[in-house]
Amino acid sequence: MAEEEKDRRGRSRRGFGDVTIEEAERRFAIALNKMTARQADIFLSVRFDDASYEELAARHGVTTEQVMHDFARALSTWTRCLHARFPSLVWPWT
């Protein structure tokens, strides 16, 4: 049996060996729904379209620092949903 995976604080972390494509897609959709529209657009544009922060700042009328902040928040949301046992309960109030 494989050893249980731990995060940097020593807490149990879900392994991904048994995660199906369907489950990953479901978690991705949950994460996108928890992001603001701008965070989701920035996240998708950076990850899949190789858009630059400068390009996204011009598109959204914000600074590059705000784009970096939004991307970091979106990445945090995605990570939390990916690793959560019950991703739909991650920040249920948002």
C-alpha positions, -999 to +999 in steps of 0.1 A: +000+000+000+013+035-009+023+058+019-003+085+026+007+118+010+012+148+034+013+185+028+040+208+042+021+211+075+019+173+079-018+171+071-032+143+049-034+152+013-054+134-014-033+115-039-042+118-075-035+083-087-071+074-085-086+107-098-104+102-131-105+128-159-142+133-151-134+141-115-106+165-124-130+183-149-157+185-122-133+200-097-120+224-124-156+236-131-162+241-094-130+261-090-140+283-120-174+289-105-158+301-073-136+326-091-146+361-101-152+365-138-119+385-141-100+359-121-113+331-142-105+349-175-070+357-162-064+321-150-076+306-183-057+331-204-024+327-186-027+289-184-041+280-218-035+310-241+000+321-229-013+356-224+011+381-208+002+400-177+006+432-196-019+421-223-044+410-196-039+443-177-048+462-209-078+440-216-092+444-181-081+480-175-061+472-144-024+472-134-001+443-140+002+440-102-036+435-101-034+408-128-007+390-108-028+393-076-059+379-095-039+351-110-025+341-076-060+341-061-074+320-089-045+296-087-052+293-049-089+286-055-080+259-081-055+243-058-079+242-029-107+227-050-083+202-065-070+190-031-103+193-011-121+161-001-154+180-008-145+207-034-180+222-036-177+231+001-145+251-004-156+286+005-193+279+002-202+315+009-185+328-023 
